[in-house]
Amino acid sequence: MAATVPYLLLKIAWLTSHYIGAVDPEVLAAPTFVVANAVTLLLDLAVVVVAAALGWQWGLRLPAWLVLGPMWVATGLLVTVGVGASVAALLALVLPAASAAVGVPGLRPWVFAVVYTGFALQALLLSWLFVRYLRARWPGLLAAERAPSGDVRALRRPLDVRTGPLRRTVDAAAILLCTAVAVLDGGIATFGHPPWPGAAGVRPMPDRVSAAVTALAALLGIWATAVLRRRLRAGRSLFGPLAVVWTATGSMVLWGLYTRVVALALPAATPSVRVDEVEIIAGTLLVLAVAGTLRSDPASGRSVDGRRAHAGGAPR
């Protein structure tokens, strides 16, 4: 919770017309920035609530979706933005030529350091709290050959895509679009814009590093899904690949939503591209593919609760 304090204080100051750290106060007084600051203030307050739910006993009594949903959103945003900003700041220290590309126009450099260092700390601390929460609530996720509890199965039941042709179609589409995300975001990270002729605009350094994180997340998501299936057949712990898929899908979907919102709110700040839609769809399809894998694995005969079924279909 303490990691959110500098950011919250800064946002409250700006919303009350105290433009601390602003080179040009008129930029922060614009209606678009006022709305953006109000929304991001609410999002960081939500991080405080999520941290409280993960760290206190009453959080164990909440419905699974009420904890996992916000945590997935927080993971996708904080990991991508936090890692991207941290690496960009490190590059600025090592490569003086890159320092001009790091920062936020209209704000003093220390604002960037305070805000994004806070994001990185929030990502680390929330991840630690989340692992502790999982151990307390669903210990089977962290142990080999132990099944997750019933409310986890209930959570993924609405996403059932295990039936033959539909599941294969979702799997193939997820792999194809995740590969596309890796190529497109890799191009943004390398060139500052999507890798196709005529693409305009150059992204700032933090966005380019965050695009690199998203490209890596897409590739790791494909790899982790394959590992997940092998471990499911072998009856081994699923925690490692699930953690990678969790972070990868959150990174793609939430970074795609973030860049789309920025493009709509500030058309001059971000090139008008469609990479974000590909990220959102790819991440969503990967979630469905993993949900179908977890529901059942016909090749191994394992049911959802980790037990083997008899020929007649009745669990042992």
Long-range contacts (C-beta under 8 A, 24 or more apart in sequence): 1-48, 1-51, 1-52, 3-118, 3-121, 3-122, 3-125, 4-44, 4-45, 4-47, 4-48, 4-118, 4-122, 6-114, 6-115, 6-118, 7-44, 7-114, 7-115, 7-118, 7-119, 8-41, 8-44, 8-45, 10-111, 10-114, 10-115, 11-37, 11-40, 11-41, 11-44, 12-41, 15-41, 21-107, 21-108, 21-110, 21-111, 22-106, 22-107, 22-108, 23-106, 23-107, 23-108, 24-106, 27-105, 27-106, 28-106, 32-265, 32-266, 35-265, 36-265, 43-77, 46-70, 46-74, 47-74, 47-78, 47-122, 47-126, 50-74, 50-126, 51-125, 51-126, 51-129, 54-126, 54-129, 54-130, 54-132, 54-133, 55-129, 55-132, 55-133, 59-133, 60-133, 60-136, 60-137, 63-151, 64-151, 64-152, 64-154, 64-155, 65-155, 67-133, 68-155, 71-126, 71-130, 72-246, 72-249, 72-250, 73-250, 73-254, 74-122, 74-126, 75-123, 75-126, 75-127, 75-130, 75-246, 75-247, 75-250, 75-251, 76-247, 76-249, 76-250, 76-251, 76-252, 76-253, 76-254, 76-255, 77-250, 77-254, 77-255, 77-258, 78-119, 78-120, 78-122, 78-123, 78-126, 79-123, 79-213, 79-247, 79-250, 79-251, 80-210, 80-213, 80-214, 80-217, 80-251, 80-254, 80-255, 81-116, 81-119, 81-206, 81-210, 81-255, 81-258, 82-116, 82-119, 82-120, 82-121, 82-122, 82-123, 83-120, 83-123, 83-209, 83-210, 83-213, 84-206, 84-207, 84-209, 84-210, 84-211, 84-212, 84-213, 85-112, 85-115, 85-116, 85-117, 85-119, 85-120, 85-206, 85-209, 85-210, 86-116, 86-117, 86-120, 87-209, 87-213, 88-205, 88-206, 88-208, 88-209, 89-113, 89-116, 91-205, 91-209, 92-205, 98-205, 101-204, 101-205, 102-204, 102-205, 102-206, 103-204, 116-206, 134-239, 140-306, 141-237, 141-238, 141-239, 141-242, 142-237, 142-239, 143-237, 144-235, 144-236, 144-237, 145-235, 145-236, 145-237, 145-306, 146-306, 147-304, 147-305, 147-306, 147-307, 153-304, 153-305, 156-291, 156-294, 156-295, 157-295, 159-287, 159-288, 159-291, 159-292, 160-291, 160-292, 160-295, 161-288, 161-289, 161-291, 161-292, 161-295, 162-292, 162-295, 162-296, 167-289, 167-292, 170-285, 170-288, 170-289, 170-292, 171-289, 171-292, 173-285, 174-222, 174-225, 174-282, 174-285, 174-286, 174-288, 174-289, 175-222, 177-278, 177-281, 177-282, 177-285, 178-218, 178-219, 178-221, 178-222, 178-252, 178-282, 178-286, 179-218, 179-219, 179-222, 180-278, 180-282, 181-214, 181-215, 181-218, 181-252, 181-275, 181-278, 181-279, 181-282, 182-215, 182-216, 182-218, 182-219, 183-215, 184-215, 184-275, 184-278, 185-211, 185-212, 185-214, 185-215, 185-218, 185-275, 185-279, 186-211, 186-212, 186-215, 188-275, 189-215, 193-271, 193-273, 194-271, 194-273, 194-275, 199-271, 199-273, 200-271, 201-270, 201-271, 203-270, 203-271, 207-259, 207-270, 210-255, 211-255, 213-251, 213-255, 214-251, 214-252, 214-255, 214-279, 217-247, 217-248, 217-251, 217-252, 218-248, 218-252, 218-279, 218-282, 220-244, 220-247, 220-248, 221-245, 221-248, 221-249, 221-252, 221-283, 221-286, 222-286, 224-248, 225-286, 225-289, 225-290, 225-293, 228-290, 228-293, 228-294, 229-293, 229-297, 232-293, 232-294, 232-297, 232-300, 232-302, 233-297, 233-299, 233-300, 233-302, 235-302, 235-306, 238-294, 242-290, 245-286, 245-290, 248-283, 248-286, 249-283, 249-284, 249-286, 249-287, 249-290, 250-283, 251-283, 252-279, 252-280, 252-282, 252-283, 252-286, 253-279, 253-280, 253-283, 253-284, 253-287, 255-279, 256-280, 256-283
